[in-house]
């Protein structure tokens, strides 16, 4: 089976894109259409413009058993050459983590997942043991409350930097990435310095106020790659009318092109 990082690079180069679309359906913001139909239409309209799709499990779990069925069918509708990232932010003791990893990777079939490092290495090891899968560790998240803990000093070093350095140590299989919010550009720059070759999943553009130029400029590696720019609401809800899929495509294409412009400037 192809490793996540190879699948990611293949998709990004084929589509000339480091745009990731978060498939987070919110019935209050959507047009009046079935959720699965909505997801499928977004995928069909944008699959040549992205490097990955990232469904957030909360939006499906909130719908109960039907939501998990929708999630499974959504994943199957994504072209097989486009990576899928399960945004679950799991983190628990090792035997529970094994079950979480099995659900995300073996049952749902995601190519990668987001995890929480708060419980330490043994809570992440079950995910890392899926050597062909990507594991994105929360490092410097995009929300305001990130300041409560992630900037606290540990022996004079901000906690998020400790996480980044630990991720480098733990990356024996080359399958670790980090989640770093676009809303904290200086921290993003620092994380990229600590982890020069690691894929970074960068949320926070658009609705959360992150600035695209700095996210790309500070997030890309020396080749202008490895910065996965996630955009959700700005693309998904570009229109609440029947033209929602075409409107989503228009915004996605604009975002893809803007990302590429900033990539060229960053080199």
N, C-alpha and C positions, 0 to 999 in steps of 0.2 A: 504494500500500500504506500502511496506517495506521502511523504512527510508534509506536515502542515506548511512549514516555511517554504518548501518547494512549490506547493500548490498555490500559495499566496503570491510568490514571485511570478509564477507562470501566468496567473490571472491578471496581475497588475500590469505585466508587460504586454500581454495580449490586448488588454483594454486600454492601455496607456493611462492607468488610473490608480490612485491611492485613496479613492473615495469608498467609504463603507456606509451602507444605509442600514440604520437601525429599524428593524421591522417590529415596531411597538404600537400595535393598533389600539387606539383609544376611541371607543364608540361615541364619546361626547364630541370628538373633533372630526370624526370621519364623515364622509358623505353617506347617504342612506343606502347602504349596500352591505351584503353579507361579508363578514370579516375575512373568511377564506377567499372569497371572490376579490375583495380589496387587496389582500396580500398578493394573490396570484397576478393581478393586473399590474401592481407596482413592480413585481419581479420581471414580468414580461416586458414592461416598458423601459427597464433600467439595467438589465443584466449585462449589456455590452458597455456599460459606463462605470462599473464598480470593480473593486478588488475583493470585496467580501460583503456578506450580509450578516447582521448581528441582531437576532431576535432576543429581546429581554423577556425572560421567562415569567416575570411578574404579571405582564399584561395577559398572558395565556392562563396562568394559574388562577387569576382573578375571575375567570369565566367558568371555573370548575372543570369537571371531566371533559366537557365539550371543548374547552380551551386547549387542553392537551392534545386532543384529536386534531384540532385546527393547527396546532404547532407542528405535529408530525407531518401532516399533509403539506404544510407550508415548506418545511425543510425538503421534502421530496420534490417539490415543484421548482426548487432552485437548481439551475443547471449544475451538473456534476463537477464541472471544472471551476466553479466559483466556491471559495471556502465559506463555511458557516461558523460563526462564533456564538456560542451559547452564553449569553450574558446572565449568569446566575449568581455570581459573587459568592460561591460556596466556600465554607471554611469550618471544619469541625474535627473532632478527634479521629484518629486514623481509621478505625473500623467503619465509622459513619462516612468518612471521606471516600472510602472504597465504594460504598453504595452510591454516593453522589456521582463519582467518576464513572461508574458503570452506567448509570442512567443517562448522563450527558453524552458519553462517548460510544458506548456499545448499544444502548437501546434507542436513544434519539438520533445518534449518528452525527453529532456535531464534530467539526474538524478542530475546534478549539473551544476553550471556555475561560471565563473570568473566575478568579478565586481570591479569597481574602487571607492574607498571611498572618493574621493576628494570633493564631494558635501555634505558629511556628512550622518548622520543616516537616514534622511527621504528619501534619494535617494536609500538606501539599504533595507529599511523596506519592500517594496513590494516583494522583492526576499525572504527575511527572513520569510515572512508570508506563504510561501509554506513550511510548517514545515517538510515535508518528503524529501525535496530537499536540496542538499548541496550548500553552497554559499561561494566561495573562494575569499577572499578580497585581492587585491594587497597590499603587505606589503613592501617587499624589492625585487624589481625585478632584473632580471639577466643582463639587458643591462647596458652599460657604462653610459648613461645619467641618470641612477637612482641616481647618486651622486648629480645631480643638485638640487633636492628637498628632497629626502628621508633621507639624512644625516643631513639636517639642524636642528639646535637645537631649541627646543620649551621648554622654561623654563629649559634649560640645558639638555634636553632629546632629542635624535635623533628622527626625525619625524616618522621613521618606527617603533620605539618602542612605540610611542604614538598610532599609528595605531593598533599594537598588543594588547596593553592594552585596547583600546576601543573595539576591537573585543571580548575580554574576557567579558567585561561589556555587550555587545550586544547579547551575545550567550545564550539568554533565552531558545531557543528551541533546543540547542545542534546541530545546523546545520551549524555552521560557520567553515570554514577552512581559511588558509592563503597561499598566494603565496610568496615563498621566494626562490630567485635564488641560485643555487649551486655555482655561481661565487663569492659569498660573504660568505664564511664559518663562519667567526667569528660572523657576523650578524645573520646567521642561528642559530648558537649556542645560541645566546642571545634570539632570538625569541622563540626557543624551551624552554628555561628557563622560559620565561614569560607565555607561553601557553603550559604547560606540556602535556596536553591530546588532543590537537586540531590536526586534520589532516593538514599536510603541503604538498602543491603541489610544488614540487621542479623542476623547469626547469633549463636549462643551462648546462647540461651534454653534453660532446662531442663537437659539432660544436661551441658552445659558450665558451668552455674552462673550464667549471666546473669540479672539481675533485670528482670522485665517492666516494672514501673512506670517505672524510670529509662530503660530502652531506648526506651519510647514517649515519655515526657515530654521527653527530650533529643533524640530522633530525629526527631520530627515537625517539619514546617515551620510557618509562621505560620497556615496554614489547617487544621492538624491532619492533614496528609497527608504523603506522600512518605517514610514510614518503613516499609519492607518487613520485617516481622518474620518471620524464617524459623525454623520448627520442624520437626524431622525425627523423631528417635527417639521423642520423647514421644507423637507422634501415630501414627506407623506401627506401633509395637509396644505399643499400649495393651492388646492382647490377643493371645495366641498360639493362641486357640481359633477355632472356626468363626465366632464373632461379631466377628472382627477388624475388619471394615469398619465395622460399627455402632459398635464401641468407638472406632475412629479418628474417626468423625464426632462422637461425643459429646465427645471431648477437643478436636477442632478447633473445635466450636461454643463450647465453654467458653473456649478461647483467644481466639477472635474477639471474644466478648463482653467479655472482660477487657481486650483491646487497646482496644476502643471506650470502655470506662469510663475508661481512662487518657488516651485522646485528649481526652475531654470535660474532664477535669481539667486538661489541659495548655493549654487555650485561655485 
